[in-house]
Amino acid sequence: MDLTDEVMDRPLDALVGAEDSVIIDLPEWHQVTTLSFASGGLNGVARCRIDPAGLGERIETTIAGYAGLRWRWTVGANDTPGLAARLRARGLSERSVIGLWRATDLSVPDGAEAAEATSADDVAAFSAVMAEGWSAPLAPLLAYNTRLALTPDRST
Amino acid sequence: MVLPRFRGRGVYRALLNARFSLARKLGKAIVTCQATPQTSGPILQALGFQSVGTFPVFGP
């Protein structure tokens, strides 16, 4: 089992987009574009393993395609060599994420009880928390979470 | 997402427990995630999560 692959690629297999999401899922490229999520969350590139010769043009067309949207481009360990340097040189903002894994034997003491959202009211409350926490519009989050609640389990 | 006014009540830990419980129910051996180094990363590492690396994320 390649743990880096598990951390970076497997979540993409389970991704459920919004109703208007355009998802490109190819071995060498994974990109999501969602016009209804202008403030972010469902816009980004998560896999880029294209020929280095086409990298510059792909970066420019991708960024142009996200005009008016908040987006992110995560660079994985198996992506095209030099990708991070090219994006950095493009003057984009940069942060980082840590890829983590753990065996499923964890049980921590907790002072609260988690409950599955099963009703429309639950989904509305869950969406309201997300909207407040992310300072994002409620309507697209509510539509998306309702869609998620209706989508069959895609656990990988 | 735990709103600031609800922090310190074990909500994040409860959500973690629920996720691990579901993973075990599905017969999964491991769970994975991508965490922010300044927020959830240190909490998860203190709970035994191990790093496979740090990855850059770019944006506008």
Backbone of each chain as ProteinMPNN parsed JSONL, in Angstrom:
{"seq_chain_A": "MDLTDEVMDRPLDALVGAEDSVIIDLPEWHQVTTLSFASGGLNGVARCRIDPAGLGERIETTIAGYAGLRWRWTVGANDTPGLAARLRARGLSERSVIGLWRATDLSVPDGAEAAEATSADDVAAFSAVMAEGWSAPLAPLLAYNTRLALTPDRST", "coords_chain_A": {"N_chain_A": [[0.839, -1.196, 0.0], [0.669, 2.127, -0.97], [1.222, 4.777, 0.946], [1.297, 7.534, 0.528], [-0.136, 7.746, -1.812], [-2.584, 6.829, -0.851], [-3.262, 8.909, 0.851], [-3.306, 11.181, -0.825], [-4.609, 10.544, -3.26], [-6.792, 8.714, -2.947], [-8.944, 10.084, -1.592], [-9.984, 11.538, -3.712], [-11.325, 9.7, -5.222], [-13.645, 9.376, -3.841], [-14.931, 11.722, -4.043], [-17.737, 13.82, -4.172], [-19.353, 15.968, -6.259], [-20.846, 19.281, -6.496], [-24.107, 20.094, -7.889], [-23.551, 21.558, -10.176], [-20.897, 21.061, -10.615], [-17.952, 20.539, -12.518], [-16.094, 17.827, -13.116], [-12.964, 16.656, -13.794], [-11.455, 13.691, -14.134], [-8.78, 12.078, -14.555], [-6.014, 9.795, -15.161], [-3.74, 11.394, -15.256], [-4.545, 13.867, -14.472], [-6.5, 15.777, -12.269], [-9.244, 17.715, -11.731], [-11.501, 20.096, -10.397], [-14.233, 22.147, -11.047], [-16.456, 24.554, -9.973], [-18.924, 26.639, -10.374], [-20.887, 27.635, -8.666], [-19.697, 27.681, -6.235], [-18.148, 30.029, -5.561], [-16.648, 31.088, -3.507], [-14.869, 29.171, -2.826], [-13.744, 25.769, -2.017], [-14.844, 23.751, -3.687], [-13.265, 23.931, -5.912], [-10.477, 23.29, -7.701], [-7.184, 21.918, -8.424], [-5.929, 18.702, -8.082], [-4.34, 16.719, -8.943], [-1.629, 16.439, -11.071], [-0.015, 15.203, -13.564], [1.19, 15.585, -16.005], [2.908, 15.845, -19.223], [5.997, 17.437, -18.884], [6.607, 19.346, -20.81], [4.284, 20.589, -21.506], [3.519, 21.992, -19.344], [3.672, 24.756, -18.613], [1.781, 26.036, -20.3], [-0.529, 24.673, -19.485], [-0.778, 25.481, -16.843], [-1.339, 28.202, -17.157], [-3.776, 28.186, -18.64], [-5.402, 26.879, -16.85], [-5.474, 28.548, -14.58], [-6.616, 30.805, -15.74], [-9.108, 29.781, -16.305], [-10.277, 29.682, -13.852], [-11.063, 32.21, -13.225], [-12.491, 34.677, -11.199], [-13.244, 32.909, -9.267], [-12.547, 31.341, -6.093], [-9.857, 29.224, -5.578], [-7.762, 26.244, -5.331], [-4.553, 24.698, -5.664], [-3.234, 21.727, -5.216], [-0.153, 20.208, -4.716], [1.121, 17.127, -5.279], [3.313, 14.374, -4.273], [3.827, 12.792, -6.471], [3.416, 14.319, -8.674], [3.988, 16.221, -11.744], [7.412, 16.819, -12.17], [8.861, 19.817, -10.969], [6.561, 21.278, -10.876], [5.623, 22.621, -8.51], [7.562, 24.619, -8.254], [7.088, 26.079, -10.571], [4.527, 27.065, -10.116], [5.01, 28.57, -7.88], [6.739, 30.472, -8.928], [4.969, 31.778, -10.461], [3.827, 33.547, -8.828], [1.802, 32.958, -7.065], [-0.155, 32.608, -4.021], [1.0, 30.698, -1.192], [0.597, 27.842, 0.854], [0.565, 25.035, 3.091], [-0.211, 21.509, 3.399], [-0.407, 18.739, 5.66], [0.061, 15.37, 5.034], [-1.576, 12.71, 6.538], [-1.824, 9.593, 8.351], [-3.42, 6.882, 10.098], [-3.829, 3.925, 12.062], [-6.979, 2.248, 12.512], [-7.651, 1.909, 15.161], [-8.206, 3.82, 17.01], [-9.609, 5.373, 19.853], [-10.852, 7.957, 21.517], [-11.366, 9.695, 24.599], [-14.374, 11.464, 24.889], [-16.426, 14.406, 25.239], [-18.761, 14.866, 24.083], [-21.474, 13.924, 21.911], [-21.589, 12.441, 18.791], [-23.85, 12.684, 16.093], [-25.524, 11.278, 13.321], [-26.475, 13.176, 10.5], [-29.703, 13.097, 9.559], [-32.101, 14.193, 8.804], [-33.891, 16.803, 7.017], [-33.807, 19.122, 8.545], [-31.536, 18.617, 10.124], [-29.533, 18.648, 8.158], [-29.756, 21.263, 7.311], [-29.0, 22.653, 9.633], [-26.368, 21.738, 9.927], [-25.282, 22.784, 7.582], [-25.565, 25.504, 8.058], [-23.711, 25.91, 10.101], [-21.332, 25.369, 8.713], [-21.409, 27.474, 6.832], [-21.249, 29.718, 8.484], [-18.784, 29.265, 9.769], [-16.961, 29.266, 7.653], [-17.437, 31.667, 6.534], [-19.064, 31.777, 4.256], [-21.498, 31.79, 1.562], [-24.762, 30.58, 2.369], [-26.657, 29.206, 0.709], [-25.468, 27.653, -1.555], [-23.996, 25.79, -0.059], [-25.968, 24.497, 1.422], [-27.436, 23.314, -0.643], [-25.49, 21.614, -1.653], [-24.852, 19.943, 0.573], [-27.304, 18.737, 0.965], [-27.456, 17.29, -1.376], [-25.27, 15.586, -0.899], [-26.254, 14.148, 1.284], [-28.144, 12.669, 0.052], [-26.743, 11.073, -1.608], [-25.569, 7.849, -2.406], [-23.445, 5.88, -0.254], [-19.981, 6.384, -0.72], [-17.666, 5.388, 0.282], [-14.203, 4.643, 0.392]], "CA_chain_A": [[0.0, 0.0, 0.0], [1.42, 3.388, -1.031], [0.508, 5.674, 1.86], [1.143, 8.85, -0.096], [-1.256, 7.582, -2.736], [-3.8, 6.732, -0.039], [-3.577, 10.23, 1.41], [-3.521, 12.209, -1.839], [-5.451, 10.146, -4.389], [-8.035, 8.001, -2.593], [-10.08, 10.988, -1.337], [-10.554, 12.003, -4.979], [-12.242, 8.662, -5.7], [-14.901, 9.482, -3.095], [-15.451, 13.086, -4.167], [-19.056, 14.093, -4.751], [-19.396, 17.38, -6.601], [-22.148, 19.951, -6.465], [-24.863, 19.801, -9.116], [-22.935, 22.21, -11.335], [-19.455, 20.795, -10.67], [-17.341, 19.834, -13.647], [-14.984, 17.063, -12.546], [-12.106, 15.943, -14.746], [-10.756, 12.684, -13.337], [-7.936, 11.285, -15.445], [-4.805, 9.347, -14.452], [-2.713, 12.429, -15.203], [-5.102, 15.207, -14.166], [-7.771, 15.829, -11.539], [-9.631, 19.116, -11.549], [-12.908, 20.363, -10.132], [-14.663, 23.535, -11.238], [-17.839, 24.686, -9.5], [-19.237, 28.071, -10.423], [-21.731, 28.02, -7.533], [-18.842, 27.776, -5.047], [-17.165, 31.062, -5.892], [-15.769, 31.381, -2.369], [-13.927, 28.073, -2.629], [-14.22, 24.498, -1.482], [-15.02, 22.749, -4.745], [-12.535, 24.4, -7.075], [-9.052, 23.065, -7.53], [-6.445, 20.845, -9.094], [-5.375, 17.833, -7.047], [-3.404, 15.777, -9.575], [-1.078, 16.968, -12.317], [1.109, 14.34, -13.956], [1.259, 15.754, -17.46], [4.244, 16.019, -19.804], [6.559, 18.734, -18.459], [6.646, 20.303, -21.925], [3.023, 21.323, -21.595], [3.168, 22.471, -18.011], [3.461, 26.207, -18.576], [0.5, 26.359, -20.936], [-1.615, 24.118, -18.672], [-0.923, 26.351, -15.675], [-1.995, 29.456, -17.555], [-5.179, 27.964, -19.013], [-6.141, 26.492, -15.65], [-5.694, 29.747, -13.771], [-7.582, 31.648, -16.469], [-10.42, 29.143, -16.189], [-10.816, 29.903, -12.504], [-11.277, 33.657, -13.02], [-13.677, 35.005, -10.41], [-13.48, 31.875, -8.262], [-11.46, 31.014, -5.182], [-9.45, 27.874, -5.941], [-6.462, 25.849, -4.808], [-3.826, 23.709, -6.465], [-2.428, 20.928, -4.301], [0.919, 19.526, -5.453], [1.466, 15.865, -4.64], [4.681, 13.871, -4.446], [3.977, 12.126, -7.77], [3.049, 15.231, -9.749], [5.039, 16.56, -12.703], [8.551, 17.498, -11.533], [8.976, 21.244, -11.245], [5.256, 21.952, -10.807], [5.557, 23.575, -7.389], [8.429, 25.763, -8.56], [6.429, 26.883, -11.599], [3.401, 27.779, -9.49], [5.624, 29.568, -6.994], [7.272, 31.541, -9.784], [3.807, 32.488, -11.028], [3.431, 34.563, -7.851], [0.61, 32.55, -6.32], [0.021, 32.45, -2.579], [1.374, 29.321, -0.894], [0.539, 27.304, 2.202], [0.874, 23.617, 2.972], [-0.999, 20.546, 4.163], [0.326, 17.539, 6.055], [-0.639, 14.11, 4.781], [-1.514, 11.915, 7.764], [-2.556, 8.327, 8.384], [-3.418, 6.21, 11.393], [-4.636, 2.706, 12.162], [-8.349, 2.598, 12.929], [-7.927, 1.444, 16.531], [-8.289, 4.988, 17.892], [-10.819, 5.732, 20.578], [-10.44, 8.987, 22.469], [-12.465, 10.124, 25.456], [-15.008, 12.688, 24.39], [-17.459, 14.944, 26.102], [-19.926, 15.166, 23.264], [-21.937, 12.765, 21.16], [-21.809, 12.728, 17.372], [-25.057, 12.064, 15.544], [-25.595, 11.389, 11.871], [-27.541, 14.061, 10.007], [-30.629, 12.247, 8.805], [-33.309, 14.913, 8.381], [-33.653, 18.081, 6.335], [-33.423, 20.095, 9.572], [-30.142, 18.327, 10.469], [-28.678, 19.103, 7.061], [-29.811, 22.734, 7.331], [-28.191, 23.106, 10.77], [-24.984, 21.438, 9.568], [-24.884, 23.738, 6.545], [-25.463, 26.833, 8.674], [-22.431, 25.943, 10.811], [-20.278, 25.507, 7.696], [-21.471, 28.81, 6.239], [-20.726, 30.677, 9.46], [-17.366, 29.014, 10.005], [-16.16, 29.594, 6.472], [-17.895, 32.959, 5.996], [-19.473, 31.465, 2.883], [-22.954, 31.842, 1.367], [-25.438, 29.371, 2.836], [-27.45, 28.477, -0.294], [-24.768, 26.564, -2.248], [-23.614, 24.756, 0.906], [-27.168, 23.721, 1.737], [-27.737, 22.482, -1.814], [-24.455, 20.573, -1.747], [-25.002, 18.979, 1.669], [-28.517, 17.97, 0.683], [-27.042, 16.33, -2.416], [-24.43, 14.577, -0.25], [-27.094, 13.303, 2.133], [-28.938, 11.796, -0.813], [-25.838, 10.271, -2.431], [-25.18, 6.585, -1.775], [-22.116, 5.85, 0.347], [-18.886, 6.161, -1.663], [-16.47, 5.14, 1.071], [-13.178, 3.885, -0.333]], "C_chain_A": [[0.883, 1.259, 0.0], [0.656, 4.427, -0.2], [0.314, 7.07, 1.271], [-0.037, 8.829, -1.061], [-2.577, 7.541, -1.966], [-4.24, 8.106, 0.461], [-3.99, 11.221, 0.316], [-4.555, 11.817, -2.893], [-6.784, 9.523, -3.999], [-9.193, 8.956, -2.29], [-10.743, 11.471, -2.627], [-11.556, 10.993, -5.523], [-13.62, 8.803, -5.047], [-15.567, 10.841, -3.27], [-16.837, 13.126, -4.814], [-19.114, 15.592, -5.032], [-20.768, 17.966, -6.347], [-22.844, 19.678, -7.798], [-24.206, 20.399, -10.349], [-21.43, 21.968, -11.416], [-19.08, 20.108, -11.982], [-16.092, 19.156, -13.104], [-14.243, 16.351, -13.671], [-11.251, 14.981, -13.932], [-10.025, 11.736, -14.279], [-6.701, 10.833, -14.683], [-3.765, 10.463, -14.283], [-3.248, 13.798, -14.757], [-6.411, 15.064, -13.401], [-8.098, 17.276, -11.236], [-11.127, 19.215, -11.319], [-13.167, 21.847, -10.349], [-16.148, 23.625, -10.882], [-18.192, 26.161, -9.411], [-20.06, 28.518, -9.221], [-20.943, 28.144, -6.232], [-17.738, 28.817, -5.29], [-16.205, 31.337, -4.752], [-14.867, 30.206, -2.012], [-14.573, 26.804, -2.141], [-14.37, 23.413, -2.528], [-14.405, 23.253, -6.048], [-11.05, 24.125, -6.859], [-8.503, 21.941, -8.377], [-5.781, 20.008, -8.005], [-4.44, 16.78, -7.624], [-2.943, 16.359, -10.894], [0.166, 16.164, -12.676], [1.263, 14.372, -15.473], [2.709, 15.883, -17.899], [4.778, 17.404, -19.399], [6.547, 19.782, -19.561], [5.377, 21.14, -21.994], [2.631, 22.009, -20.309], [2.835, 23.965, -17.976], [2.106, 26.595, -19.145], [-0.672, 25.868, -20.081], [-1.86, 24.998, -17.433], [-1.696, 27.608, -16.052], [-3.471, 29.242, -17.899], [-6.02, 27.598, -17.784], [-6.468, 27.708, -14.793], [-6.718, 30.662, -14.444], [-8.998, 31.085, -16.327], [-11.082, 29.35, -14.842], [-11.073, 31.391, -12.226], [-12.578, 33.89, -12.257], [-14.001, 33.995, -9.327], [-12.278, 31.775, -7.32], [-11.12, 29.536, -5.418], [-8.132, 27.524, -5.257], [-5.862, 24.773, -5.711], [-2.885, 22.979, -5.524], [-1.414, 20.129, -5.117], [1.347, 18.279, -4.684], [2.868, 15.399, -4.985], [4.899, 13.267, -5.829], [3.599, 13.021, -8.944], [4.258, 15.564, -10.636], [6.185, 17.299, -12.008], [8.604, 18.974, -11.935], [7.667, 22.0, -11.122], [5.203, 22.994, -9.695], [6.395, 24.817, -7.687], [7.772, 26.676, -9.592], [5.28, 27.693, -11.002], [3.925, 28.882, -8.571], [6.104, 30.762, -7.814], [6.148, 32.374, -10.394], [3.274, 33.557, -10.064], [2.185, 34.217, -7.067], [0.901, 32.508, -4.824], [0.295, 30.973, -2.3], [1.176, 29.008, 0.581], [0.854, 25.821, 2.064], [-0.152, 22.788, 3.735], [-0.084, 19.384, 4.533], [-0.533, 16.334, 5.7], [-0.462, 13.2, 5.983], [-2.267, 10.598, 7.609], [-2.479, 7.752, 9.792], [-4.24, 4.933, 11.3], [-5.972, 3.052, 12.806], [-8.679, 2.174, 14.36], [-8.102, 2.612, 17.511], [-9.655, 5.114, 18.569], [-10.394, 6.724, 21.643], [-11.631, 9.362, 23.35], [-13.092, 11.4, 24.911], [-16.127, 13.131, 25.325], [-18.712, 15.285, 25.346], [-20.307, 13.901, 22.502], [-22.183, 13.178, 19.715], [-23.053, 12.002, 16.898], [-25.075, 12.278, 14.04], [-26.746, 12.305, 11.47], [-28.475, 13.249, 9.126], [-31.875, 12.99, 8.318], [-32.921, 16.208, 7.673], [-33.226, 19.151, 7.336], [-31.965, 19.894, 9.989], [-29.196, 18.905, 9.415], [-28.64, 20.631, 7.031], [-28.933, 23.28, 8.461], [-26.702, 22.902, 10.481], [-24.46, 22.46, 8.561], [-24.707, 25.14, 7.121], [-24.148, 26.981, 9.436], [-21.281, 26.127, 9.82], [-20.231, 26.923, 7.143], [-20.895, 29.85, 7.2], [-19.221, 30.51, 9.639], [-16.477, 29.419, 8.856], [-16.505, 30.963, 5.9], [-18.302, 32.807, 4.534], [-20.992, 31.562, 2.769], [-23.608, 30.504, 1.738], [-26.047, 28.546, 1.695], [-26.666, 27.367, -1.001], [-24.335, 25.441, -1.306], [-24.81, 23.866, 1.249], [-27.527, 22.795, 0.573], [-26.755, 21.324, -1.906], [-24.637, 19.515, -0.663], [-26.273, 18.136, 1.514], [-28.214, 16.902, -0.359], [-26.207, 15.21, -1.803], [-25.28, 13.602, 0.562], [-27.895, 12.304, 1.307], [-28.071, 10.861, -1.65], [-25.488, 8.969, -1.72], [-23.736, 6.635, -1.287], [-21.052, 5.553, -0.709], [-17.576, 5.944, -0.922], [-15.494, 4.29, 0.282], [-12.236, 3.219, 0.642]], "O_chain_A": [[1.738, 1.425, 0.87], [-0.413, 4.893, -0.595], [-0.716, 7.706, 1.493], [-0.83, 9.769, -1.119], [-3.565, 8.145, -2.382], [-5.429, 8.422, 0.491], [-4.918, 12.007, 0.509], [-5.301, 12.672, -3.371], [-7.798, 9.776, -4.649], [-10.324, 8.676, -2.688], [-11.935, 11.779, -2.632], [-12.517, 11.363, -6.197], [-14.632, 8.402, -5.621], [-16.638, 11.089, -2.716], [-17.064, 12.534, -5.87], [-18.937, 16.397, -4.117], [-21.722, 17.256, -6.029], [-22.253, 19.108, -8.715], [-24.285, 19.831, -11.439], [-20.753, 22.614, -12.215], [-19.786, 19.23, -12.478], [-15.147, 19.823, -12.682], [-14.821, 15.548, -14.404], [-10.419, 15.408, -13.132], [-10.575, 10.734, -14.735], [-6.365, 11.424, -13.657], [-3.011, 10.483, -13.31], [-2.494, 14.768, -14.676], [-7.312, 14.336, -13.815], [-7.334, 17.975, -10.571], [-11.918, 18.518, -11.955], [-12.404, 22.695, -9.887], [-16.979, 22.884, -11.408], [-17.796, 26.845, -8.467], [-19.945, 29.667, -8.794], [-21.461, 28.655, -5.239], [-16.549, 28.505, -5.227], [-15.076, 31.769, -4.981], [-14.173, 30.247, -0.996], [-15.775, 26.753, -1.883], [-14.046, 22.255, -2.262], [-14.941, 23.036, -7.135], [-10.441, 24.668, -5.938], [-9.234, 21.138, -8.957], [-5.141, 20.553, -7.106], [-3.814, 16.029, -6.875], [-3.759, 16.729, -11.738], [1.255, 16.413, -12.158], [1.439, 13.344, -16.127], [3.617, 16.013, -17.078], [4.09, 18.413, -19.556], [6.483, 20.978, -19.278], [5.397, 22.269, -22.484], [1.53, 22.549, -20.197], [1.839, 24.376, -17.381], [1.373, 27.384, -18.548], [-1.686, 26.555, -19.961], [-3.002, 25.225, -17.035], [-2.606, 28.022, -15.333], [-4.322, 30.033, -17.492], [-7.193, 27.958, -17.69], [-7.6, 27.874, -14.337], [-7.586, 31.224, -13.776], [-9.966, 31.84, -16.24], [-12.297, 29.21, -14.707], [-11.28, 31.769, -11.073], [-13.63, 33.365, -12.624], [-14.933, 34.199, -8.548], [-11.148, 32.082, -7.697], [-12.018, 28.695, -5.452], [-7.47, 28.386, -4.678], [-6.568, 24.049, -6.413], [-1.874, 23.527, -5.086], [-1.772, 19.459, -6.086], [1.871, 18.371, -3.574], [3.525, 15.95, -5.868], [6.03, 13.229, -6.314], [3.474, 12.549, -10.074], [5.396, 15.225, -10.31], [5.951, 18.3, -11.33], [8.414, 19.321, -13.101], [7.645, 23.225, -11.246], [4.78, 24.127, -9.924], [5.974, 25.937, -7.4], [7.881, 27.899, -9.504], [5.087, 28.86, -11.343], [3.361, 29.974, -8.495], [5.896, 31.915, -7.436], [6.35, 33.522, -10.791], [2.405, 34.355, -10.414], [1.571, 35.096, -6.462], [2.054, 32.389, -4.409], [-0.119, 30.102, -3.065], [1.537, 29.801, 1.45], [1.359, 25.392, 1.027], [-0.866, 23.296, 4.6], [0.878, 19.081, 3.828], [-1.718, 16.288, 6.032], [0.663, 12.94, 6.408], [-3.221, 10.5, 6.838], [-1.59, 8.093, 10.572], [-5.22, 4.863, 10.558], [-6.081, 4.025, 13.551], [-9.85, 2.09, 14.729], [-8.141, 2.396, 18.723], [-10.702, 4.98, 17.935], [-9.66, 6.373, 22.567], [-12.774, 9.346, 22.893], [-12.377, 12.32, 24.514], [-16.686, 12.342, 26.086], [-19.624, 15.913, 25.884], [-19.547, 12.934, 22.459], [-22.897, 14.144, 19.448], [-23.286, 10.847, 17.256], [-24.684, 13.337, 13.549], [-27.843, 12.226, 12.023], [-28.076, 12.77, 8.065], [-32.625, 12.458, 7.499], [-31.771, 16.644, 7.727], [-32.383, 19.992, 7.024], [-31.235, 20.866, 10.188], [-28.202, 19.557, 9.734], [-27.595, 21.219, 6.752], [-28.208, 24.256, 8.268], [-25.881, 23.777, 10.754], [-23.333, 22.94, 8.68], [-23.805, 25.874, 6.717], [-23.538, 28.05, 9.422], [-20.374, 26.928, 10.047], [-19.157, 27.507, 7.0], [-20.153, 30.744, 6.794], [-18.475, 31.49, 9.658], [-15.352, 29.87, 9.068], [-15.931, 31.377, 4.892], [-17.926, 33.616, 3.686], [-21.697, 31.432, 3.77], [-23.066, 29.436, 1.452], [-25.962, 27.318, 1.711], [-27.145, 26.234, -1.05], [-24.308, 24.275, -1.7], [-24.683, 22.646, 1.352], [-27.879, 21.634, 0.781], [-27.139, 20.192, -2.2], [-24.582, 18.319, -0.95], [-26.301, 16.965, 1.891], [-28.656, 15.759, -0.243], [-26.394, 14.037, -2.128], [-25.057, 12.391, 0.532], [-28.274, 11.238, 1.791], [-28.583, 9.965, -2.32], [-25.145, 8.992, -0.538], [-22.908, 7.353, -1.847], [-21.182, 4.61, -1.49], [-16.504, 6.274, -1.43], [-15.883, 3.346, -0.405], [-11.302, 2.533, 0.228]]}, "seq_chain_B": "MVLPRFRGRGVYRALLNARFSLARKLGKAIVTCQATPQTSGPILQALGFQSVGTFPVFGP", "coords_chain_B": {"N_chain_B": [[-15.752, 21.355, 11.147], [-15.811, 23.376, 13.889], [-17.5, 25.779, 15.554], [-16.195, 28.74, 17.085], [-17.513, 29.393, 19.54], [-18.331, 26.983, 20.466], [-16.16, 25.472, 21.039], [-13.827, 23.416, 22.926], [-15.457, 21.599, 24.127], [-15.308, 18.98, 23.442], [-16.209, 18.337, 20.924], [-14.81, 17.991, 18.481], [-13.271, 15.727, 19.091], [-15.345, 13.908, 19.464], [-16.356, 13.766, 16.877], [-14.146, 12.666, 15.596], [-14.047, 10.142, 16.858], [-16.443, 9.079, 15.892], [-15.891, 8.898, 13.168], [-13.748, 7.077, 13.138], [-15.017, 4.878, 14.23], [-16.882, 4.308, 12.206], [-15.098, 3.691, 10.14], [-13.913, 1.336, 11.126], [-16.181, -0.26, 11.184], [-16.616, -0.546, 8.491], [-14.575, -2.157, 7.872], [-12.042, -1.137, 7.452], [-8.496, -0.687, 7.504], [-6.861, 1.496, 7.934], [-7.061, 5.095, 8.402], [-6.963, 8.145, 6.549], [-5.881, 11.548, 6.089], [-5.769, 15.022, 5.102], [-4.18, 17.603, 6.653], [-4.079, 20.822, 8.267], [-1.064, 22.423, 9.05], [-1.008, 24.268, 11.163], [-3.33, 24.0, 12.657], [-5.395, 21.539, 12.784], [-3.459, 19.567, 12.311], [-1.34, 19.265, 14.406], [-2.981, 18.38, 16.537], [-3.983, 15.943, 15.598], [-1.612, 14.53, 15.189], [-0.752, 14.289, 17.808], [-2.526, 12.407, 18.6], [-1.602, 10.134, 17.517], [-1.475, 9.991, 14.753], [0.469, 9.595, 11.803], [2.883, 11.211, 9.758], [3.011, 11.405, 6.192], [4.224, 13.202, 4.719], [4.697, 16.666, 3.752], [2.807, 18.884, 1.792], [2.747, 21.294, -0.805], [0.315, 23.885, -1.252], [-1.265, 25.897, -3.541], [-2.693, 29.084, -4.42], [-4.884, 31.803, -5.486]], "CA_chain_B": [[-15.859, 22.752, 11.541], [-16.414, 23.642, 15.203], [-17.529, 27.233, 15.73], [-15.431, 29.134, 18.281], [-18.271, 29.398, 20.788], [-18.593, 25.598, 20.893], [-14.896, 24.76, 21.212], [-13.49, 23.025, 24.296], [-16.507, 20.721, 24.661], [-15.101, 17.612, 22.973], [-16.926, 18.091, 19.675], [-13.864, 17.465, 17.488], [-12.951, 14.352, 19.497], [-16.523, 13.083, 19.198], [-16.418, 13.533, 15.431], [-13.069, 11.707, 15.293], [-14.495, 8.819, 17.297], [-17.487, 8.61, 14.974], [-15.253, 8.531, 11.901], [-12.988, 5.836, 13.354], [-15.993, 3.813, 14.432], [-17.406, 3.97, 10.885], [-14.024, 3.027, 9.385], [-13.804, -0.05, 11.625], [-17.397, -0.962, 10.753], [-16.454, -0.834, 7.067], [-13.456, -3.083, 7.725], [-10.847, -0.429, 6.994], [-7.34, -0.828, 8.395], [-6.298, 2.812, 8.248], [-7.733, 6.299, 7.91], [-6.01, 9.154, 6.102], [-6.439, 12.897, 5.946], [-4.859, 16.13, 4.856], [-4.414, 18.515, 7.769], [-3.36, 22.096, 8.277], [0.018, 22.343, 10.052], [-1.198, 25.168, 12.301], [-4.559, 23.749, 13.412], [-5.728, 20.138, 13.079], [-2.286, 18.694, 12.213], [-0.746, 18.918, 15.704], [-3.939, 17.61, 17.343], [-4.041, 14.579, 15.068], [-0.322, 13.865, 15.434], [-0.739, 13.936, 19.228], [-3.389, 11.227, 18.753], [-0.949, 8.978, 16.907], [-1.389, 10.052, 13.297], [1.833, 9.723, 11.315], [2.969, 12.004, 8.537], [3.643, 10.858, 4.99], [4.882, 14.316, 4.059], [4.029, 17.964, 3.674], [2.595, 19.169, 0.379], [2.375, 22.693, -1.021], [-0.996, 24.218, -1.819], [-1.204, 27.249, -4.105], [-3.981, 29.704, -4.723], [-4.777, 33.2, -5.926]], "C_chain_B": [[-16.547, 22.839, 12.905], [-16.357, 25.158, 15.411], [-16.859, 27.599, 17.053], [-16.233, 29.029, 19.579], [-18.605, 27.988, 21.298], [-17.308, 24.801, 21.135], [-14.648, 24.43, 22.683], [-14.524, 22.109, 24.931], [-16.385, 19.281, 24.156], [-15.788, 17.295, 21.66], [-16.005, 17.453, 18.63], [-13.514, 16.015, 17.81], [-14.131, 13.414, 19.23], [-16.648, 12.768, 17.708], [-15.333, 12.546, 14.997], [-13.499, 10.293, 15.662], [-15.523, 8.238, 16.332], [-16.878, 8.151, 13.657], [-14.478, 7.218, 12.04], [-13.934, 4.649, 13.525], [-16.557, 3.353, 13.086], [-16.353, 3.218, 10.07], [-13.872, 1.569, 9.816], [-14.996, -0.881, 11.147], [-17.291, -1.371, 9.28], [-15.264, -1.76, 6.8], [-12.169, -2.447, 7.254], [-9.719, -0.526, 8.015], [-6.771, 0.519, 8.813], [-7.266, 3.92, 7.824], [-6.641, 7.287, 7.485], [-6.687, 10.513, 6.069], [-5.34, 13.863, 5.547], [-5.178, 17.204, 5.888], [-3.604, 19.786, 7.618], [-2.301, 22.068, 9.376], [-0.238, 23.185, 11.303], [-2.41, 24.799, 13.162], [-4.763, 22.262, 13.706], [-4.52, 19.215, 13.063], [-1.692, 18.304, 13.561], [-1.68, 18.096, 16.592], [-3.937, 16.153, 16.897], [-2.727, 13.837, 15.322], [-0.191, 13.472, 16.906], [-1.602, 12.699, 19.506], [-2.835, 10.018, 18.0], [-0.946, 8.961, 15.393], [0.068, 10.253, 12.882], [1.844, 10.425, 9.959], [3.564, 11.202, 7.388], [4.314, 11.98, 4.205], [4.057, 15.583, 4.1], [3.964, 18.373, 2.209], [2.176, 20.628, 0.201], [1.0, 22.838, -1.659], [-0.944, 25.675, -2.281], [-2.599, 27.779, -4.382], [-3.79, 31.146, -5.131], [-4.417, 34.136, -4.773]], "O_chain_B": [[-17.699, 22.436, 13.064], [-15.274, 25.742, 15.439], [-16.95, 26.851, 18.027], [-15.693, 28.62, 20.607], [-19.097, 27.821, 22.414], [-17.359, 23.601, 21.403], [-15.19, 25.083, 23.574], [-14.48, 21.865, 26.137], [-17.262, 18.457, 24.414], [-15.942, 16.126, 21.305], [-16.386, 16.484, 17.972], [-13.464, 15.171, 16.915], [-13.941, 12.269, 18.821], [-16.998, 11.652, 17.325], [-15.567, 11.696, 14.139], [-13.335, 9.36, 14.876], [-15.478, 7.054, 15.999], [-17.295, 7.139, 13.093], [-14.544, 6.355, 11.165], [-13.674, 3.556, 13.023], [-16.697, 2.154, 12.848], [-16.663, 2.237, 9.395], [-13.722, 0.678, 8.98], [-14.85, -2.04, 10.759], [-17.811, -2.411, 8.877], [-14.979, -2.105, 5.653], [-11.296, -3.128, 6.716], [-9.946, -0.459, 9.223], [-6.257, 0.663, 9.922], [-8.162, 3.71, 7.006], [-5.529, 7.255, 8.011], [-7.914, 10.611, 6.026], [-4.15, 13.561, 5.643], [-6.318, 17.661, 5.983], [-2.581, 19.819, 6.933], [-2.609, 21.724, 10.517], [0.257, 22.858, 12.382], [-2.5, 25.254, 14.302], [-4.349, 21.777, 14.759], [-4.535, 18.179, 13.727], [-1.553, 17.113, 13.838], [-1.224, 17.213, 17.319], [-3.893, 15.242, 17.724], [-2.736, 12.646, 15.635], [0.408, 12.444, 17.222], [-1.426, 12.028, 20.523], [-3.515, 9.001, 17.862], [-0.459, 8.001, 14.796], [0.81, 10.991, 13.531], [0.943, 10.255, 9.137], [4.497, 10.421, 7.576], [4.904, 11.74, 3.151], [2.874, 15.568, 4.44], [4.939, 18.231, 1.472], [1.352, 21.14, 0.959], [0.586, 22.028, -2.488], [-0.618, 26.571, -1.503], [-3.553, 27.019, -4.554], [-2.67, 31.658, -5.126], [-4.289, 35.343, -4.974]]}, "name": "protein", "num_of_chains": 2, "seq": "MDLTDEVMDRPLDALVGAEDSVIIDLPEWHQVTTLSFASGGLNGVARCRIDPAGLGERIETTIAGYAGLRWRWTVGANDTPGLAARLRARGLSERSVIGLWRATDLSVPDGAEAAEATSADDVAAFSAVMAEGWSAPLAPLLAYNTRLALTPDRSTMVLPRFRGRGVYRALLNARFSLARKLGKAIVTCQATPQTSGPILQALGFQSVGTFPVFGP"}
